[in-house]
Amino acid sequence: MQDLVVNNVFLLYVAAIVLLGILSSIAALRFGAPLLLVFLGIGMLLGEDGPGGLRFDSYVIAYLIGSAALAVILFDGGMRTRLSAIRSVAAPALALSTIGVLLTAGLTGLFAHYVIGLGWIISFLLGSIVASTDAAAVFFLLKSGGLKLRGRVGTVLETESATNDPMALFLTLALLDLALLGAAPNTASPFAGTVLLFFQQFALGALIGVASGFVLVSMLSRMPLPAGLQPLFVLATAITIFSVSTILNASGFLAVYLAGLVLGNRPVRAFPTLMRFMDSSTWMAQLVMFVVLGLLVTPSKMADYAYTALVVAIFLIFVARPLGVLASLAPFRFTITETTYVSWVGLRGAVSIFLATLPVLAGLPGAQLFFNLTFVVVLISLLAQGSSLGWAARRLKLALPDTAHSVNRFEIDLPGQQQLELVAYPVEAGCPYLSATYSAVWLKPVFVVRGDEVVSAEQAGPLTPGDYGYFLVPPDKVGRVDALFDTSATPLKASDLLGFAFDGGVDLRSLAEQYKFNLPNQLRELTATQAFEIEFGNVLNVGDRLDLGGVELVAVELAGDAVSQVVLELPEEPEWQDRFRDRLSRIAAVLRTRRRPS
């Protein structure tokens, strides 16, 4: 009987933690606090040094919970990423994931050795642990803050954070082997197989992820799963992909991200419902993961490392990360403002903390140094960088209006086919649908609920405020219908962008000749409307971007299935360049005056 009471108290404790986290998130969003930091704080308050007094010191359990949570977060991030956007940033994101991580780790290691006085191996091991950006933090903070970034910056940041784990893990394992070799001199060479391990992690992870994604899409199309089981099936599959990849010595994080990417870019039955479920699952994963990490740490023991961690964090944020980003993005014609923002969003989070548990799990003497230092560095990163993402984007003129749609949509899955879904919307005064001058051919009204009556679309006539309209819509175009019934989102306008507005029928060859950029050959005979149709097909949305070779074309208005207005966004020239050029001109003028004979 006593065991039942203990179990019920445990369930009550867990439920209370979840409720506390949810309520705290509401307050944090209202006051602008970094949510991940709030979740960490809850865990620390519940821990042995806080009022909760809960003693939790199992690094193994924390690693398992965190790995599962990261798998869910990365899978959700992949589902929300457009494949067309990835294509244009694959090279710079890969450079950041490899060269950028390597340089950041090396510079931080040198700093830790010469300034702090740590040993060579310990210094570079610390640098490797904190070198990678955290996908959980990047995805979560960009999404929860509703931040829309100009150009390719947002996609680069998300792709980099999702793909840089193999390099960070490779460096950490190689240096951990070296450190263990110092503790046990008879150990075999630590370099045996480490290079192969890196390529195996990256290549095999990519192969498993892409293949698993296509298998999952096929299974969802063929299996007659009940509507309530489909999201659970997808969630369990994501964790399975991560686990199998890790067992095979592949990058589970990369595999699960790519599987989500494939699923999110293929036609899937009841996809909007699936996305809402994944959104809830991601919130829960973030909450549980960071609360557990907060429970794991003992604040009183971190006090001794606070100053050292602060020094390392300052160097990492203001020196190591910017230099690594600058070297990685130099060949890709990023502007100074874009490079600066990518440098600033070098968020450290759960991945760094998990890597810091590896020395503890491996039994390295003094391994608590890595965990405590890394934890404080993550706190500083979340506090300084995480709380200023929106401010920095606006300051650097990289933020766009929030065009996200938050409408009260109802969905009814139609079993036996995947081409159409039945969706319903409450009609509010001022929604764009009431004033639309066109009707997309794929948007088919079925019936209207008006008052207490249900009438056919033909009998109802035009919709009026207070109605509920029911439509047959292709699943991949539900987001576009959301925009027609949303009265809260800020529409994207040509004036929001740094460029020149044109009708969709503008000839791309003429634009290239007028604005002096190298247009890809396959686009030379197309109009802007045709180019967007070829690139995005049936999943076209306002805000989509088309890379024209150094410049970007942005869709700012749709008419039915086609782009009706675009903006040619040219690379911006930062203000400091103008000031620098003016100063050089004044100096040159003074020098010419002094050289003139009197």
Wavefront OBJ file of the C-alpha trace (Angstrom):
o trace
v 0.000 0.000 0.000
v 2.868 2.292 0.817
v 4.275 1.722 -2.675
v 1.003 2.912 -4.235
v 1.155 6.125 -2.221
v 4.760 6.702 -3.265
v 3.876 6.103 -6.926
v 0.940 8.500 -6.772
v 3.079 11.146 -5.113
v 5.640 10.693 -7.900
v 2.943 11.118 -10.565
v 1.686 14.207 -8.781
v 5.223 15.608 -8.664
v 5.766 15.046 -12.412
v 2.381 16.541 -13.350
v 3.057 19.556 -11.133
v 6.419 20.125 -12.847
v 4.772 20.055 -16.281
v 2.003 22.419 -15.176
v 4.552 24.758 -13.608
v 6.557 24.785 -16.824
v 3.488 25.548 -18.952
v 2.300 28.357 -16.682
v 5.834 29.776 -16.516
v 6.013 29.786 -20.318
v 2.929 32.031 -20.439
v 4.573 34.524 -18.091
v 7.889 34.295 -19.928
v 6.293 35.030 -23.298
v 4.479 38.024 -21.827
v 7.608 39.520 -20.261
v 10.037 38.499 -23.003
v 12.217 36.151 -20.929
v 14.109 33.331 -22.712
v 11.847 30.309 -22.234
v 14.642 27.764 -22.233
v 16.297 29.667 -19.403
v 12.997 29.609 -17.511
v 12.787 25.824 -17.889
v 16.373 25.448 -16.682
v 15.563 27.673 -13.710
v 12.568 25.518 -12.784
v 14.794 22.447 -12.754
v 17.390 24.174 -10.577
v 14.722 25.349 -8.115
v 13.373 21.813 -7.860
v 16.889 20.396 -7.380
v 18.798 19.698 -4.191
v 19.969 23.308 -3.793
v 16.480 24.717 -4.342
v 13.211 24.674 -2.412
v 12.254 21.377 -4.087
v 15.204 19.540 -2.568
v 15.050 16.754 -5.178
v 18.371 14.935 -5.524
v 18.998 13.827 -9.105
v 22.502 12.883 -10.250
v 21.997 10.286 -12.991
v 23.863 11.448 -16.069
v 22.733 8.313 -17.932
v 19.015 9.064 -17.450
v 19.533 12.728 -18.326
v 21.387 11.740 -21.502
v 18.623 9.322 -22.557
v 15.810 11.817 -21.899
v 17.695 14.600 -23.637
v 18.506 12.461 -26.670
v 14.848 11.505 -27.155
v 13.786 15.133 -26.734
v 16.366 16.360 -29.242
v 15.213 13.727 -31.730
v 11.650 15.084 -31.510
v 12.817 18.707 -31.789
v 15.030 18.060 -34.807
v 12.375 15.984 -36.551
v 9.872 18.801 -36.096
v 12.425 21.320 -37.361
v 12.997 19.237 -40.497
v 9.252 19.008 -41.147
v 8.967 22.806 -41.073
v 11.898 23.427 -43.438
v 11.297 23.896 -47.144
v 13.595 21.802 -49.327
v 13.792 24.618 -51.866
v 15.230 26.889 -49.158
v 17.823 24.281 -48.142
v 19.186 24.008 -51.686
v 20.330 27.617 -51.755
v 22.124 27.460 -48.380
v 23.542 23.923 -48.375
v 27.125 25.007 -49.078
v 27.413 27.816 -46.483
v 25.570 25.738 -43.869
v 27.938 22.819 -44.461
v 30.926 25.151 -44.153
v 29.619 26.444 -40.829
v 28.944 22.887 -39.644
v 32.494 21.735 -40.336
v 35.039 24.544 -40.746
v 33.132 26.850 -38.424
v 32.912 24.277 -35.620
v 36.564 23.306 -36.060
v 37.789 26.910 -35.901
v 35.546 27.786 -32.967
v 36.757 24.754 -31.029
v 40.417 25.467 -31.842
v 40.299 29.142 -30.916
v 38.440 28.433 -27.670
v 40.961 25.720 -26.836
v 43.897 28.085 -27.396
v 42.233 30.691 -25.205
v 41.548 28.177 -22.422
v 45.181 27.058 -22.461
v 47.001 30.395 -22.606
v 44.604 32.590 -20.627
v 42.967 30.234 -18.153
v 45.928 27.882 -17.818
v 44.237 24.551 -18.565
v 46.248 21.711 -20.104
v 46.372 21.333 -23.857
v 44.064 18.322 -24.166
v 41.646 19.602 -21.522
v 41.521 23.005 -23.251
v 40.715 21.640 -26.688
v 38.231 19.156 -25.234
v 36.410 22.052 -23.584
v 36.502 23.990 -26.854
v 35.015 21.039 -28.754
v 32.192 20.613 -26.247
v 31.019 24.226 -26.558
v 31.811 24.698 -30.273
v 28.526 23.684 -31.889
v 25.322 25.688 -32.031
v 22.291 24.012 -30.524
v 19.420 23.068 -32.824
v 16.939 22.906 -29.969
v 17.706 26.456 -28.883
v 17.836 27.883 -32.426
v 14.608 26.239 -33.609
v 12.741 26.993 -30.418
v 13.775 30.613 -29.934
v 13.230 31.579 -33.571
v 9.828 29.865 -33.652
v 8.541 30.909 -30.221
v 9.615 34.500 -30.833
v 7.757 34.610 -34.165
v 10.940 35.972 -35.770
v 11.002 36.123 -39.562
v 14.436 36.811 -41.016
v 15.274 38.495 -44.289
v 17.078 36.531 -46.984
v 18.799 33.221 -46.352
v 19.932 33.927 -42.792
v 17.199 31.993 -40.995
v 17.569 28.884 -43.161
v 21.363 28.952 -42.808
v 21.092 29.117 -39.022
v 18.570 26.275 -38.796
v 20.455 24.047 -41.253
v 23.795 24.693 -39.562
v 22.477 23.908 -36.090
v 20.866 20.690 -37.330
v 23.992 19.425 -39.148
v 26.944 20.485 -36.977
v 26.594 17.734 -34.368
v 28.735 15.131 -36.232
v 31.768 17.457 -36.229
v 31.328 18.429 -32.565
v 30.846 14.792 -31.543
v 33.856 13.694 -33.596
v 36.134 16.305 -32.000
v 34.838 15.549 -28.512
v 35.315 11.781 -28.846
v 38.783 12.112 -30.384
v 39.992 14.479 -27.642
v 38.293 12.406 -24.947
v 40.280 9.393 -26.206
v 43.443 11.472 -25.941
v 42.567 12.514 -22.394
v 41.833 8.916 -21.407
v 45.097 7.844 -23.001
v 46.882 10.243 -20.669
v 45.082 8.630 -17.733
v 45.831 5.104 -18.983
v 49.144 5.089 -20.904
v 48.735 1.557 -22.238
v 45.623 2.446 -24.220
v 45.826 2.002 -28.005
v 46.255 4.969 -30.323
v 43.243 7.277 -29.988
v 43.415 8.334 -33.632
v 42.645 4.849 -34.956
v 39.313 5.100 -36.712
v 38.385 8.614 -35.580
v 38.510 10.123 -39.072
v 36.517 7.178 -40.408
v 34.054 7.669 -37.565
v 33.410 11.260 -38.639
v 32.634 10.361 -42.252
v 30.583 7.385 -41.111
v 28.571 9.588 -38.770
v 27.848 12.120 -41.493
v 27.387 9.914 -44.581
v 25.536 7.036 -42.942
v 23.363 9.433 -40.939
v 22.348 11.229 -44.136
v 21.616 7.938 -45.934
v 19.504 6.534 -43.083
v 17.640 9.808 -42.645
v 16.653 10.249 -46.300
v 15.742 6.568 -46.772
v 13.722 6.507 -43.544
v 11.870 9.642 -44.575
v 10.703 8.128 -47.855
v 9.740 4.868 -46.129
v 7.722 6.812 -43.557
v 5.898 8.768 -46.281
v 5.069 5.529 -48.092
v 3.787 3.895 -44.908
v 1.583 6.858 -44.037
v 0.111 6.760 -47.545
v -0.647 3.024 -47.493
v -1.463 2.195 -43.865
v -5.101 2.815 -42.839
v -4.203 4.269 -39.451
v -6.925 5.926 -37.351
v -6.540 9.704 -37.204
v -5.540 9.630 -33.534
v -2.761 7.074 -34.067
v -1.074 8.679 -37.070
v 0.753 11.420 -35.084
v 1.834 8.916 -32.416
v 3.143 6.601 -35.134
v 5.194 9.435 -36.638
v 6.584 10.447 -33.232
v 7.603 6.877 -32.369
v 9.176 6.471 -35.806
v 11.270 9.612 -35.325
v 12.724 8.289 -32.060
v 13.289 4.879 -33.708
v 15.234 6.507 -36.559
v 17.416 8.318 -34.042
v 18.041 5.193 -31.969
v 18.827 2.899 -34.919
v 21.194 5.480 -36.431
v 23.062 5.869 -33.145
v 23.384 2.094 -32.733
v 24.905 1.900 -36.239
v 27.459 4.634 -35.361
v 25.676 7.159 -37.573
v 24.593 10.644 -36.576
v 21.134 10.168 -35.113
v 20.559 13.926 -34.944
v 21.309 14.373 -38.652
v 19.266 11.294 -39.620
v 16.144 12.351 -37.760
v 16.358 15.921 -39.129
v 16.605 14.685 -42.725
v 13.750 12.218 -42.189
v 11.580 15.104 -41.014
v 12.735 17.177 -43.992
v 11.604 14.468 -46.433
v 8.256 14.036 -44.669
v 7.590 17.780 -44.581
v 8.191 18.156 -48.317
v 6.042 15.265 -49.518
v 2.226 15.050 -49.768
v 0.936 13.378 -46.595
v -2.625 12.783 -45.447
v -3.860 15.081 -42.629
v -0.539 16.959 -42.604
v -1.842 20.086 -40.766
v -3.112 17.899 -37.907
v 0.250 16.166 -37.777
v 2.042 19.514 -37.614
v -0.076 20.667 -34.691
v 0.673 17.467 -32.806
v 4.406 17.843 -33.468
v 4.229 21.427 -32.251
v 2.798 20.246 -28.925
v 5.328 17.413 -28.721
v 8.204 19.820 -29.324
v 7.022 22.090 -26.531
v 6.828 19.139 -24.157
v 10.254 17.867 -25.256
v 11.824 21.272 -24.630
v 10.194 21.591 -21.242
v 11.135 18.104 -19.999
v 14.672 18.215 -21.373
v 15.662 21.541 -19.848
v 13.943 20.844 -16.525
v 15.882 17.554 -16.270
v 19.132 19.340 -17.111
v 18.326 21.912 -14.427
v 17.757 19.104 -11.929
v 21.116 17.579 -12.829
v 23.156 20.633 -11.917
v 24.046 21.741 -8.413
v 24.257 25.562 -8.339
v 26.421 25.664 -5.200
v 29.092 23.615 -6.967
v 29.021 25.888 -10.034
v 29.987 28.968 -8.033
v 33.656 27.983 -8.140
v 33.533 27.882 -11.946
v 31.469 31.018 -12.540
v 34.334 33.434 -13.279
v 36.193 30.997 -15.549
v 33.004 30.149 -17.422
v 32.157 33.843 -17.841
v 35.567 34.520 -19.399
v 35.222 31.529 -21.737
v 31.682 32.559 -22.734
v 32.735 36.132 -23.539
v 35.595 34.907 -25.721
v 33.364 32.321 -27.399
v 30.565 34.804 -28.158
v 32.638 37.803 -29.241
v 35.795 36.267 -30.732
v 35.793 32.540 -31.502
v 32.308 32.238 -33.018
v 32.556 35.428 -35.146
v 35.963 34.423 -36.548
v 34.725 30.917 -37.328
v 31.649 32.317 -39.082
v 33.642 34.923 -40.987
v 36.052 32.294 -42.328
v 33.232 29.898 -43.224
v 30.986 32.405 -45.023
v 33.716 34.398 -46.795
v 33.349 32.517 -50.134
v 29.546 32.875 -50.239
v 29.026 36.645 -50.562
v 27.189 37.190 -47.314
v 26.841 40.824 -46.294
v 28.421 42.210 -43.135
v 25.027 42.419 -41.440
v 24.164 38.805 -42.328
v 27.539 37.547 -41.113
v 27.206 39.546 -37.902
v 23.792 38.094 -37.148
v 24.848 34.508 -37.906
v 27.762 35.075 -35.522
v 25.471 36.352 -32.789
v 23.036 33.442 -33.066
v 25.714 30.955 -32.008
v 23.465 29.669 -29.247
v 24.810 27.016 -26.903
v 22.288 24.648 -25.372
v 21.399 21.042 -24.710
v 23.884 19.514 -27.180
v 26.834 21.143 -25.425
v 25.558 19.929 -22.039
v 25.141 16.389 -23.408
v 28.659 16.421 -24.815
v 29.865 17.598 -21.404
v 28.358 14.474 -19.825
v 30.546 12.196 -21.984
v 33.722 12.753 -19.896
v 31.659 12.005 -16.777
v 30.190 8.833 -18.285
v 33.658 7.778 -19.516
v 35.090 8.143 -16.015
v 37.662 10.826 -16.897
v 39.248 12.204 -13.707
v 38.009 15.737 -12.950
v 35.197 15.446 -15.505
v 32.906 17.651 -13.415
v 34.996 20.585 -14.659
v 33.564 20.176 -18.170
v 29.971 19.808 -17.033
v 29.985 22.787 -14.665
v 31.867 25.089 -17.036
v 29.646 24.122 -19.969
v 26.460 24.589 -17.984
v 27.401 28.133 -16.997
v 28.445 28.925 -20.586
v 25.019 27.705 -21.799
v 23.260 29.868 -19.196
v 25.213 32.937 -20.315
v 24.538 32.180 -23.996
v 20.797 31.771 -23.457
v 20.636 34.893 -21.323
v 22.767 37.173 -23.520
v 22.117 35.844 -27.025
v 18.778 34.110 -26.598
v 17.058 37.148 -25.151
v 18.336 39.493 -27.859
v 17.626 37.605 -31.103
v 14.730 39.871 -32.074
v 16.492 43.064 -31.016
v 19.629 42.161 -32.984
v 17.611 41.243 -36.098
v 15.745 44.546 -36.000
v 18.940 46.482 -35.290
v 20.651 44.887 -38.288
v 17.502 45.354 -40.435
v 17.128 41.601 -40.970
v 13.701 41.179 -39.343
v 10.529 40.958 -41.416
v 6.935 41.382 -40.226
v 5.387 38.323 -38.624
v 3.248 36.806 -41.374
v 2.370 33.656 -39.440
v -1.270 32.702 -39.569
v -3.114 31.820 -36.364
v -6.663 31.002 -37.348
v -9.245 28.765 -35.740
v -9.245 26.012 -38.359
v -11.223 22.749 -38.166
v -10.159 19.728 -40.212
v -11.882 16.529 -41.274
v -9.739 13.820 -42.827
v -11.265 12.050 -45.826
v -10.210 8.361 -45.654
v -9.256 6.541 -48.828
v -7.530 9.429 -50.601
v -4.788 12.020 -50.026
v -5.632 14.690 -52.570
v -8.208 16.671 -50.557
v -9.109 17.573 -46.993
v -12.287 19.117 -45.634
v -11.426 22.262 -43.648
v -13.668 24.804 -41.949
v -13.059 28.405 -40.872
v -15.067 30.914 -38.843
v -15.578 34.017 -40.973
v -14.596 37.215 -39.144
v -15.096 40.795 -40.268
v -12.012 42.095 -42.046
v -10.597 38.745 -43.122
v -8.990 38.841 -46.600
v -11.419 36.252 -48.009
v -14.326 38.700 -47.868
v -12.519 41.227 -50.062
v -10.673 38.796 -52.369
v -11.185 39.556 -56.040
v -10.227 36.079 -57.222
v -10.962 32.483 -56.256
v -8.319 29.784 -56.596
v -9.467 26.847 -58.718
v -8.334 24.380 -56.039
v -10.430 26.031 -53.264
v -13.851 24.375 -53.510
v -16.656 25.594 -51.186
v -18.874 22.722 -50.003
v -21.381 24.106 -47.495
v -21.881 26.922 -44.992
v -23.084 26.892 -41.382
v -25.125 30.079 -40.973
v -26.811 30.495 -37.624
v -28.559 27.192 -36.869
v -28.765 26.142 -40.496
v -26.482 24.133 -42.770
v -26.834 25.198 -46.397
v -24.959 24.345 -49.553
v -22.399 26.768 -50.943
v -24.690 27.568 -53.897
v -27.637 28.378 -51.632
v -25.563 30.408 -49.165
v -24.019 32.722 -51.725
v -21.130 34.979 -50.538
v -19.865 34.351 -47.019
v -20.660 36.917 -44.334
v -19.147 37.549 -40.870
v -20.420 34.968 -38.406
v -20.569 32.140 -40.951
v -18.554 28.941 -40.868
v -17.272 28.037 -44.322
v -16.352 24.446 -45.249
v -13.964 23.844 -48.167
v -12.260 20.996 -49.985
v -8.555 21.881 -50.157
v -5.359 20.028 -51.179
v -3.399 19.331 -47.948
v -0.308 21.211 -49.099
v -2.347 24.398 -49.660
v -4.129 24.605 -46.322
v -1.613 27.225 -45.149
v -2.605 29.499 -48.009
v -6.272 29.226 -47.060
v -5.317 30.121 -43.475
v -4.075 33.470 -44.786
v -7.497 34.189 -46.317
v -9.276 33.850 -42.963
v -6.661 35.418 -40.687
v -7.204 38.953 -39.406
v -4.139 39.128 -37.114
v -1.032 38.466 -39.208
v 0.853 41.367 -40.777
v 0.839 40.949 -44.577
v 4.200 41.000 -46.291
v 4.485 44.084 -48.501
v 7.009 45.213 -51.032
v 7.936 48.126 -48.751
v 9.080 45.651 -46.082
v 11.949 44.507 -48.293
v 15.158 46.152 -49.442
v 14.622 45.951 -53.181
v 12.484 46.815 -56.198
v 8.880 45.676 -56.765
v 7.676 44.184 -60.085
v 4.624 42.405 -61.453
v 4.875 38.630 -61.681
v 5.028 38.817 -65.473
v 8.390 40.591 -65.500
v 11.017 38.961 -67.722
v 13.968 37.662 -65.668
v 16.468 38.236 -68.474
v 15.560 41.940 -68.487
v 16.044 42.137 -64.724
v 19.457 40.518 -64.979
v 20.572 42.957 -67.671
v 19.216 45.981 -65.808
v 20.621 45.140 -62.368
v 23.836 43.430 -63.511
v 23.643 39.985 -61.933
v 24.401 36.537 -63.324
v 21.092 34.805 -63.992
v 21.188 30.960 -64.107
v 20.767 29.691 -67.664
v 17.640 27.662 -66.899
v 15.799 30.847 -65.855
v 16.708 33.096 -68.793
v 13.526 32.553 -70.815
v 11.095 32.691 -67.879
v 8.969 35.294 -66.161
v 9.004 35.625 -62.378
v 5.633 33.839 -62.143
v 6.885 30.907 -64.228
v 10.111 30.611 -62.253
v 8.248 30.408 -58.937
v 5.844 27.847 -60.361
v 8.716 25.610 -61.513
v 10.635 25.942 -58.242
v 7.790 25.661 -55.697
v 5.011 23.885 -57.593
v 1.836 23.500 -55.530
v 3.327 24.629 -52.214
v 3.841 28.285 -53.056
v 3.371 30.830 -50.256
v 3.866 34.550 -49.715
v 7.458 35.115 -48.572
v 8.979 32.319 -50.689
v 12.379 33.227 -52.108
v 14.034 32.335 -55.382
v 17.830 32.525 -55.685
v 18.790 34.226 -58.957
v 22.548 34.046 -58.494
v 23.651 36.588 -55.906
v 20.249 38.267 -55.602
v 16.870 36.988 -54.460
v 13.336 37.278 -55.799
v 10.652 37.349 -53.087
v 6.968 36.542 -53.618
v 4.914 39.244 -51.873
v 1.460 38.725 -53.417
v -0.418 35.755 -54.868
v -3.375 35.682 -57.258
v -4.924 32.241 -57.202
v -2.145 29.746 -57.916
v 0.326 32.271 -59.290
v 2.688 34.962 -58.017
v 1.297 38.352 -58.948
v 3.938 40.622 -57.365
v 7.611 40.101 -56.552
v 10.466 42.073 -55.053
v 14.011 41.855 -56.371
v 16.108 42.002 -53.200
v 19.645 43.165 -53.894
v 22.587 42.624 -51.525
v 22.538 45.569 -49.148
v 25.606 47.705 -48.682
v 26.118 48.320 -44.957
v 26.124 51.890 -43.692
v 29.633 51.546 -42.305
v 30.983 51.017 -45.833
v 29.546 54.376 -46.897
v 31.103 56.091 -43.878
v 34.422 54.332 -44.467
v 34.425 55.316 -48.153
v 33.608 58.949 -47.303
v 36.391 59.047 -44.723
v 38.895 57.647 -47.234
v 37.785 60.264 -49.763
v 38.350 63.073 -47.248
v 41.781 61.718 -46.332
v 42.715 61.436 -50.009
v 41.559 65.016 -50.625
v 43.697 66.284 -47.726
v 46.734 64.393 -49.022
v 46.272 65.802 -52.533
v 46.046 69.328 -51.091
v 49.259 68.886 -49.098
v 51.157 67.570 -52.109
v 50.360 70.588 -54.266
v 53.317 72.942 -54.630
v 52.878 76.199 -52.769
l 1 2 3 4 5 6 7 8 9 10 11 12 13 14 15 16 17 18 19 20 21 22 23 24 25 26 27 28 29 30 31 32 33 34 35 36 37 38 39 40 41 42 43 44 45 46 47 48 49 50 51 52 53 54 55 56 57 58 59 60 61 62 63 64 65 66 67 68 69 70 71 72 73 74 75 76 77 78 79 80 81 82 83 84 85 86 87 88 89 90 91 92 93 94 95 96 97 98 99 100 101 102 103 104 105 106 107 108 109 110 111 112 113 114 115 116 117 118 119 120 121 122 123 124 125 126 127 128 129 130 131 132 133 134 135 136 137 138 139 140 141 142 143 144 145 146 147 148 149 150 151 152 153 154 155 156 157 158 159 160 161 162 163 164 165 166 167 168 169 170 171 172 173 174 175 176 177 178 179 180 181 182 183 184 185 186 187 188 189 190 191 192 193 194 195 196 197 198 199 200 201 202 203 204 205 206 207 208 209 210 211 212 213 214 215 216 217 218 219 220 221 222 223 224 225 226 227 228 229 230 231 232 233 234 235 236 237 238 239 240 241 242 243 244 245 246 247 248 249 250 251 252 253 254 255 256 257 258 259 260 261 262 263 264 265 266 267 268 269 270 271 272 273 274 275 276 277 278 279 280 281 282 283 284 285 286 287 288 289 290 291 292 293 294 295 296 297 298 299 300 301 302 303 304 305 306 307 308 309 310 311 312 313 314 315 316 317 318 319 320 321 322 323 324 325 326 327 328 329 330 331 332 333 334 335 336 337 338 339 340 341 342 343 344 345 346 347 348 349 350 351 352 353 354 355 356 357 358 359 360 361 362 363 364 365 366 367 368 369 370 371 372 373 374 375 376 377 378 379 380 381 382 383 384 385 386 387 388 389 390 391 392 393 394 395 396 397 398 399 400 401 402 403 404 405 406 407 408 409 410 411 412 413 414 415 416 417 418 419 420 421 422 423 424 425 426 427 428 429 430 431 432 433 434 435 436 437 438 439 440 441 442 443 444 445 446 447 448 449 450 451 452 453 454 455 456 457 458 459 460 461 462 463 464 465 466 467 468 469 470 471 472 473 474 475 476 477 478 479 480 481 482 483 484 485 486 487 488 489 490 491 492 493 494 495 496 497 498 499 500 501 502 503 504 505 506 507 508 509 510 511 512 513 514 515 516 517 518 519 520 521 522 523 524 525 526 527 528 529 530 531 532 533 534 535 536 537 538 539 540 541 542 543 544 545 546 547 548 549 550 551 552 553 554 555 556 557 558 559 560 561 562 563 564 565 566 567 568 569 570 571 572 573 574 575 576 577 578 579 580 581 582 583 584 585 586 587 588 589 590 591 592 593 594 595 596 597 598
